[in-house]
């Protein structure tokens, strides 16, 4: 089986390719469906205009006339012109169609023809007559809707927006005149997409769902990959952290077993002290892991009681005196809080202060300076811990409270731990209903400011 690092890009590539293929196929399908629908609507529109033209023509056709001879009672013959309603023969009109109908009638006929075919009734129309005079052909508009003339002038500019349908109506036998019906209708692209609305909406919706699922899959895979790397680092780091005190304890036990050492009480006391310190160190490491497990299960219980924060800070600094001396460090205490009493869990709150100070010592160079400030606001106790250490980048500041996360330390390679300290700090602050914020400048130091409510 391929390792995760190699199979991950393959999965990403395959999913991306499939997604792009699906989107392309859907886009092509919608475009083809819209094109077919558009052609169908344009065909129906042409049929509607032709039907309207035929109806106008049929209204103006005249039945063939005949002369009927009648005799009166005196026997005198009298002729009269009459129409033969039974005749199926018609002639083309001598009178132009535009003279026999008005604008409203033409509009009504067009609208009826379009409604019968379930089309939009938006159009501009006009009847144009052309007369042949020698070698010239002159045209004039005989009848038109309100905006027809403007639309006719802009026919070249609006060809993409409006469809022009031309239908010859009739030719007058009496003179070389041709009448033509012009109808302008909006191009049906927008209407076509409206008719495909549900299909387009469904296609877009399901595409968004697929893209979202893809993004969540990628995010989950990246998270799993990151988690796998973090766990590997954690196991390696934990092995190293536990192996070092075990090796030291083993050496101390071997030394105590030496006959020369057994005779020297001072050396036995020295090696016993080493074993005790290394044992404490291992206990702290195991305790931090157990605390992390409890926080993850949300089973952290607090024994709240009034504590003096100033005394607790001072006591914690005393416990870290050796580490401070190792960095040639000093602590500037500005304990200005008038009311330093806080209802908190003494053990966890002490660990909170210890972890912040321990971090300041770990991520620093020589001549360390730590400034601890306390103050009161109207309802809160504010504790600030600032240092002149190596500082952090913005990316590091945004992630320092993540479990197992450890900042890159550049040239500082002796930093030990599991990356649980600050996640524990954040959990304890939250458990005490407090707030914590971080300010840091790379190369200049960091400041942790906490606010805790006071009853």
C-alpha positions in Angstrom: 0.0 0.0 0.0 1.3 3.5 -0.9 2.2 5.8 1.9 -0.2 8.7 2.7 2.3 11.3 1.4 2.3 9.6 -2.1 -1.4 8.6 -2.3 -2.7 12.0 -1.2 -1.7 14.0 -4.4 -3.1 11.1 -6.5 -6.5 11.3 -4.7 -6.6 15.1 -5.0 -5.8 14.9 -8.8 -8.4 12.2 -9.5 -11.2 14.0 -7.5 -10.3 17.3 -9.2 -10.3 15.8 -12.7 -13.7 14.1 -12.0 -15.2 17.3 -10.7 -14.0 19.4 -13.6 -15.4 16.7 -16.0 -18.8 16.7 -14.3 -18.9 20.6 -14.4 -18.0 20.6 -18.1 -20.5 17.9 -19.0 -23.3 19.8 -17.2 -22.3 23.1 -18.8 -22.3 21.5 -22.3 -25.7 19.9 -21.6 -27.3 23.1 -20.5 -25.8 25.0 -23.4 -27.0 22.5 -26.0 -30.5 22.3 -24.3 -30.7 26.1 -24.4 -29.7 26.2 -28.0 -32.3 23.7 -29.0 -35.0 25.5 -26.9 -34.0 28.8 -28.5 -34.3 27.4 -32.1 -37.6 25.9 -31.2 -38.9 29.3 -29.9 -37.6 31.2 -32.9 -39.3 28.7 -35.2 -42.6 29.1 -33.3 -42.2 32.8 -33.5 -41.8 32.7 -37.2 -44.8 30.4 -37.6 -46.9 32.8 -35.5 -46.0 35.8 -37.6 -46.7 33.9 -40.8 -50.1 32.8 -39.4 -50.9 36.4 -38.5 -49.9 37.6 -42.0 -52.1 34.9 -43.6 -55.0 36.0 -41.4 -54.6 39.6 -42.4 -54.4 38.6 -46.0 -57.5 36.4 -45.8 -59.4 39.3 -44.3 -58.7 41.6 -47.3 -59.3 39.1 -50.1 -62.4 39.8 -52.2 -64.7 37.1 -53.7 -65.1 37.2 -57.5 -68.0 39.5 -58.5 -70.6 38.7 -61.2 -73.4 40.7 -62.9 -76.9 39.6 -62.1 -79.7 40.6 -64.6 -83.2 41.2 -63.2 -86.4 42.2 -65.0 -89.1 44.4 -63.4 -92.8 44.0 -63.8 -92.8 46.2 -66.9 -90.3 43.9 -68.5 -87.4 46.3 -68.3 -84.1 44.7 -67.7 -82.0 46.2 -64.9 -78.4 45.0 -64.1 -76.9 45.1 -60.6 -73.4 44.1 -59.3 -73.6 41.4 -56.7 -71.1 39.2 -54.8 -71.3 35.4 -55.2 -70.9 34.1 -51.6 -70.7 30.5 -52.9 -67.6 31.1 -55.1 -64.3 29.7 -54.0 -62.3 32.0 -56.2 -60.7 35.0 -54.8 -58.6 37.8 -56.2 -55.9 39.8 -54.6 -57.1 43.1 -53.3 -57.0 46.2 -55.3 -56.9 48.2 -52.0 -53.7 47.8 -49.9 -54.0 45.8 -46.7 -52.6 48.6 -44.7 -55.6 50.7 -45.7 -58.1 48.0 -44.6 -56.7 47.4 -41.1 -55.6 49.5 -38.2 -52.7 49.2 -35.7 -54.9 47.7 -33.0 -56.2 45.0 -35.4 -52.8 44.0 -36.5 -51.5 44.0 -32.9 -54.5 41.8 -31.9 -53.9 39.3 -34.7 -50.2 39.0 -33.8 -50.9 38.7 -30.1 -53.5 36.0 -30.7 -51.1 34.0 -32.9 -48.3 34.2 -30.3 -50.6 33.2 -27.4 -51.8 30.1 -29.3 -48.2 29.0 -29.4 -47.5 30.0 -25.8 -45.0 32.7 -26.7 -44.3 36.1 -25.1 -46.4 38.9 -26.6 -43.6 41.5 -26.7 -43.1 42.8 -30.2 -42.9 45.8 -32.5 -44.5 45.7 -36.0 -45.0 47.7 -39.1 -46.4 47.3 -42.6 -44.1 48.6 -45.3 -45.1 49.2 -48.9 -42.7 49.2 -51.9 -43.4 50.7 -55.3 -41.3 50.0 -58.3 -40.7 53.1 -60.4 -38.6 52.5 -63.4 -35.3 51.2 -62.1 -35.9 52.4 -58.6 -37.7 50.8 -55.7 -39.2 53.1 -53.1 -40.5 52.0 -49.8 -42.6 53.7 -47.2 -44.1 52.7 -43.8 -47.9 52.6 -44.0 -48.8 51.4 -40.6 -46.6 50.8 -37.5 -46.5 50.3 -33.7 -45.2 53.1 -31.4 -41.5 52.1 -31.4 -41.3 50.4 -34.7 -39.5 53.2 -36.6 -36.8 53.5 -34.0 -36.3 49.7 -33.9 -36.1 49.6 -37.7 -33.3 52.2 -37.7 -31.4 50.3 -35.1 -31.8 46.9 -36.8 -28.1 46.5 -37.4 -27.1 47.5 -33.9 -29.8 45.4 -32.2 -29.5 42.3 -34.3 -28.1 40.3 -31.3 -31.0 41.5 -29.2 -34.0 41.4 -31.6 -35.1 38.9 -34.2 -36.6 40.4 -37.4 -39.3 38.4 -39.1 -40.4 39.6 -42.6 -43.6 38.3 -44.3 -44.8 39.4 -47.8 -48.5 40.2 -47.6 -49.9 40.9 -51.0 -49.2 42.4 -54.4 -51.6 44.9 -55.9 -52.6 44.0 -59.5 -53.5 47.6 -60.2 -50.0 48.9 -59.6 -46.6 47.4 -58.9 -46.9 47.5 -55.2 -45.7 45.0 -52.6 -46.7 45.1 -48.9 -44.4 43.5 -46.3 -45.1 42.9 -42.6 -42.1 43.5 -40.4 -42.1 42.1 -36.8 -39.3 42.6 -34.3 -39.3 40.3 -31.3 -36.7 40.1 -28.5 -34.2 37.3 -28.9 -35.3 34.4 -26.7 -32.0 33.7 -24.9 -33.3 35.0 -21.5 -36.7 33.4 -22.0 -35.0 30.1 -22.9 -32.9 30.1 -19.7 -36.0 30.9 -17.7 -37.8 27.9 -19.2 -34.8 25.8 -18.1 -34.7 27.5 -14.7 -35.3 24.4 -12.5 -32.8 22.3 -14.5 -30.1 25.0 -14.3 -30.8 25.7 -10.6 -30.7 22.0 -9.8 -27.5 21.6 -11.8 -25.8 24.5 -10.0 -27.1 23.4 -6.6 -25.8 19.8 -7.0 -22.5 21.1 -8.4 -22.1 23.4 -5.4 -22.9 20.4 -3.1 -20.2 18.3 -5.0 -17.6 21.1 -4.7 -18.4 21.5 -1.0 -18.1 17.8 -0.4 -14.9 17.8 -2.3 -13.5 20.8 -0.2 -14.6 19.1 3.0 -12.9 15.9 1.9 -9.7 17.7 1.1 -9.9 19.6 4.4 -10.5 16.3 6.3 -7.6 14.6 4.5 -5.3 17.5 5.2 -6.4 17.4 8.8 -5.8 13.7 9.1 -2.4 14.1 7.4 -1.6 16.9 9.9 -2.9 14.8 12.8 -0.8 11.8 11.7 2.3 14.0 11.6 1.5 15.5 15.0 1.0 12.1 16.5 4.2 10.8 15.0 6.1 13.8 16.4 4.3 13.4 19.8 5.2 9.7 20.0 8.8 10.5 19.1 9.0 13.4 21.5 7.3 11.4 24.3 9.7 8.5 23.8 12.7 10.9 24.0 11.3 12.8 27.0 10.6 9.5 29.0 13.8 7.8 27.8 16.1 10.6 29.1 15.0 10.4 32.8 14.8 6.6 32.7 18.4 6.5 31.4 19.5 9.0 34.1 17.7 6.9 36.8 19.4 3.7 35.5 22.8 5.3 35.7 22.1 6.6 39.2 21.0 3.2 40.4 24.1 1.6 38.9 26.3 4.2 40.6 24.6 3.6 43.9 25.3 -0.1 43.5 29.0 0.6 43.3 30.9 -0.4 46.5 32.8 2.9 46.7 29.5 4.9 46.5 27.8 2.7 49.0 30.4 3.6 51.6 29.9 7.3 50.9 26.6 8.7 52.3 27.0 12.0 50.5 27.2 10.3 47.1 24.2 8.1 47.9 22.2 11.2 48.9 23.3 12.9 45.7 22.3 10.0 43.4 19.1 9.5 45.3 18.3 13.2 44.8 18.9 12.7 41.0 16.5 9.7 41.0 13.9 11.7 42.9 14.1 14.7 40.5 14.0 12.5 37.4 11.0 10.7 38.9 9.2 14.0 39.5 10.0 15.0 35.9 8.5 11.8 34.6 5.4 12.3 36.8 4.9 15.8 35.5 5.1 14.6 31.9 2.6 11.8 32.5 0.4 14.2 34.4 0.3 16.7 31.5 -0.7 13.8 29.2 -3.5 12.8 31.6 -4.7 16.3 32.0 -4.8 16.7 28.2 -6.9 13.5 28.0 -9.3 14.8 30.7 -9.7 18.1 28.9 -10.4 16.3 25.6 -13.2 14.4 27.4 -14.4 17.6 29.1 -14.0 15.8 32.5 -11.9 18.5 34.1 -13.2 19.2 37.6 -12.2 22.3 39.6 -12.0 22.6 43.4 -12.8 26.3 43.6 -11.7 28.2 46.7 -10.3 31.7 47.5 -6.6 32.0 46.7 -4.2 34.9 46.9 -2.8 35.2 43.3 0.2 37.3 44.5 1.3 34.6 46.9 0.8 31.9 44.2 2.9 33.9 41.7 5.7 34.5 44.2 5.7 30.8 45.1 5.9 29.7 41.5 8.8 32.0 40.8 10.7 30.5 43.7 10.2 27.0 42.3 11.6 28.2 38.9 14.6 29.9 40.5 17.2 27.4 39.2 15.9 27.6 35.6 15.9 31.4 35.8 19.5 31.4 37.0 20.4 29.1 34.2 19.3 31.8 31.7 20.7 34.6 33.8 17.1 35.8 34.2 15.3 38.1 36.4 11.7 38.7 37.2 10.2 42.2 37.6 7.1 41.9 39.8 4.6 44.7 39.5 1.8 43.3 41.7 -0.5 46.3 41.7 -3.9 44.6 42.1 -5.6 45.9 45.2 -7.8 42.9 45.4 -5.7 39.8 44.5 -8.1 37.2 45.9 -9.6 35.0 43.2 -11.9 32.0 43.5 -10.0 29.3 41.6 -8.6 25.8 41.7 -5.2 26.3 43.4 -3.5 23.3 41.7 -4.6 24.1 38.2 -4.1 27.8 38.6 -0.6 27.2 39.9 0.1 25.0 36.9 -1.3 27.7 34.6 1.2 30.3 36.0 4.0 27.7 36.0 3.4 26.8 32.3 3.5 30.4 31.2 6.7 31.1 33.1 8.2 27.8 32.0 7.5 28.7 28.3 9.0 32.1 28.8 12.2 30.5 30.1 12.3 27.8 27.4 11.8 30.1 24.5 14.4 32.7 25.4 18.1 33.4 25.2 20.5 34.6 27.9 19.7 37.7 30.0 16.0 36.9 30.2 13.7 39.5 31.6 10.2 38.6 32.7 7.7 41.2 33.9 4.6 40.1 35.8 1.9 42.7 36.3 -1.4 42.4 38.1 -4.3 45.0 38.3 -8.0 45.3 38.9 -10.7 46.5 36.7 -14.3 47.0 37.8 -15.1 43.3 37.8 -11.9 41.5 36.8 -8.5 40.6 37.9 -5.9 41.1 35.1 -2.6 39.2 35.1 0.0 40.0 32.5 3.2 38.0 31.9 5.7 39.6 29.4 9.2 38.5 28.4 12.0 39.5 26.0 12.4 36.1 24.5 12.5 35.0 20.9 8.9 36.0 20.1 6.5 34.4 17.6 5.2 35.0 14.1 1.5 35.8 13.4 1.0 32.2 12.2 2.5 30.8 15.5 0.4 33.2 17.6 -2.8 32.0 15.9 -2.0 28.3 16.6 -0.2 28.2 20.0 -3.2 27.0 21.8 -3.6 24.0 19.6 -2.9 20.7 21.2 0.5 19.2 20.4 1.5 22.3 18.4 5.1 23.4 19.0 6.5 26.6 17.6 9.6 26.5 15.4 12.5 27.7 17.6 15.1 28.6 15.0 18.5 28.1 16.6 17.1 27.1 20.0 17.2 23.2 19.9 17.0 22.4 23.5 13.3 23.0 24.0 11.5 20.0 25.5 7.9 19.2 26.0 4.9 17.7 24.3 3.2 20.8 23.0 0.5 20.5 25.6 1.4 23.4 27.9 -0.4 26.3 26.3 -3.4 24.2 25.3 -3.7 23.3 29.0 -3.4 27.0 29.9 -6.2 27.9 27.5 -8.4 25.1 28.9 -7.8 26.3 32.5 -8.5 29.9 31.7 -11.8 28.9 30.0 -12.7 26.7 32.9 -12.3 29.7 35.2 -14.5 31.7 32.8 -11.6 34.0 31.9 -10.1 35.3 28.7 -6.5 35.2 27.4 -4.9 37.1 24.6 -1.4 37.0 23.2 0.8 39.8 21.7 4.2 38.9 20.2 6.8 40.3 18.0 9.4 37.9 16.5 12.8 38.5 18.1 11.5 40.9 20.7 9.3 38.9 23.0 5.7 38.0 24.0 3.0 39.1 26.3 0.2 36.9 27.7 -2.7 38.8 29.3 -5.4 37.1 31.3 -8.7 38.4 32.7 -10.6 36.6 35.4 -14.0 37.6 36.8 -14.1 38.4 40.5 -17.3 37.9 42.4 
